[in-house]
């Protein structure tokens, strides 16, 4: 059983930066996609960024050039570096791992990011 735990959320002023981390317990075999999603009140959960096991990255348009998804130094961890944060980035951020070609998917519990003066 794989469990994901996020860390690094918090309150930051506009223009500031935060780094989110996701640590996975257990192992996922085969090709997979690691990702970050976010959900604001009254809105659907949306994709922020993903990275495949081959290292291919993808970003939602509004975060391109500001956010970077990467693998962590520790095994089974990955990060989201968020720079030049805007109030519109305020949301609960969830990490996600999905095995490609299967219905196997895992979610973290979420971490709050608030961007406010």
MOGIRA-V706010 format. One record per backbone hydrogen bond with DSSP energy under -1.0 kcal/mol. NH is the residue of the N-H (numbers start at 1). CO is the residue of the C=O. E is the energy in kcal/mol with one decimal. If there is no record, write none. Layout:
nh	co	e
NH	CO	E
NH	CO	E
This chain:
nh	co	e
3	25	-1.2
5	23	-2.0
7	21	-1.9
10	112	-1.0
12	114	-2.6
15	85	-3.3
16	13	-2.3
18	82	-2.1
20	80	-2.7
21	7	-2.7
22	78	-2.4
23	5	-2.4
24	76	-2.6
25	3	-2.6
33	98	-2.6
34	51	-3.0
35	96	-3.0
36	49	-2.8
37	94	-2.9
38	46	-2.3
39	92	-2.0
43	40	-2.2
46	38	-3.0
48	36	-2.8
49	36	-1.6
50	58	-2.3
51	34	-2.8
52	56	-2.0
53	32	-2.0
55	52	-2.0
58	50	-2.1
60	48	-2.6
63	60	-1.7
66	63	-2.3
67	63	-2.4
68	81	-2.3
70	79	-1.9
72	77	-2.6
77	74	-1.2
78	22	-1.8
79	70	-3.1
80	20	-2.5
81	68	-3.0
82	18	-3.2
83	66	-2.2
85	16	-2.6
89	86	-2.4
90	87	-1.8
91	113	-2.1
92	39	-2.4
93	111	-3.1
94	37	-2.7
96	35	-2.3
97	106	-2.0
98	33	-2.5
99	104	-2.4
100	31	-1.8
102	99	-1.6
106	97	-2.6
108	95	-2.3
111	93	-2.1
113	91	-2.7
114	10	-2.8
116	12	-2.1
